Amino acid sequence: MAHGDAAGSVGNPTDQPVTWATSDTTVATVSQEGMVTGVGVGVVTITATSQGQNGAATVTVTPESDGPEDLRAAVALPRPKLKSAIH
């Protein structure tokens, strides 16, 4: 069973370290596991890097309709093309 994270990736099939980064910590933070948390209204880019390759997702944090202090995040992800190595 594959596990996804907030940035939309599925697992880490190579078990190599992944470095997560946010373009603006006043909008959203990202944990070492890739969990994104909205902290302020705005748009942020979340980037994952591993073995010299990276991928990014745009996250929009907006106030919920119940009140300005409640936040929700929407993630826009490109559809990845998966390649399998045949040995």
N, C-alpha and C positions, 0 to 999 in steps of 0.2 A: 504494500500500500504506500503510495507516494504522499508526502506531506508538503503542502504549499506554505508560503509565507506571505507577509503583507505586500511584498513587491511582486508577487505572482509567480515566482520561480517554484519549481517542483523539485524538492530534495537537492542533494549535492552528490550526484552519482560518483564523483571521483574522490569524495571524502577529503578534498583539499581545503585549506583555509579560505574563507570568503571574508573580504573586508567590505563593510557597509558604510555609506556616507550619505549625508543630507546636505543640500545646497544652502539651507537656511534653518538653523536650530530654533529660531523664533516662530517658525511655522510648524515644523514637525521634527521629531527626533527618530532615530532608528537604532535598535539594539544590535548587539553583535550577532544575534540570531536572525536579524532581518525584520523584526517586528516594528512597524511604523506607528508612532503615536502623534496625533495632531495636538499641538499646543497653542496655536494661534491661527487666525484666518489668513489664507493666502495660498500660493502655489509654490511647490518645492519639487526638486528633482532628487530621487533616491537612486543611488548608484551602488551596484555590487561589483566587486573586482576579485578575480581569482585566476592565478596562473597567467597573468598578463592579458587576460580578456575581461571585458566589462559589459554590463548591461544597465540600462537606466529606465526608470518609470517616473512619470509625472504624477504627483499627488496634489489634489485640490482639497483644501480644508475649508469648509464653510460652516457658518453657525446653523444649528438645527432650528426648525421653526418654533420650538418651544421656548427659546430664549437665547440671547447672544452668548451666554457663558457655556452653553452646550455646543460641542463641536462634533463634526463627522468628517470623514475623509473619503474621497473618491479617487480611485487609482485608474489611470488610463494606461493600458499595457498593449504593446504591439504583439501580434501573434507570432511566437517563435517558430522557426522551422527546425525540427529536431533531426539530427543526423545520427545514425547508428554505425558503429564500426563493426565490420564483419571480420572475424579472425578464423 
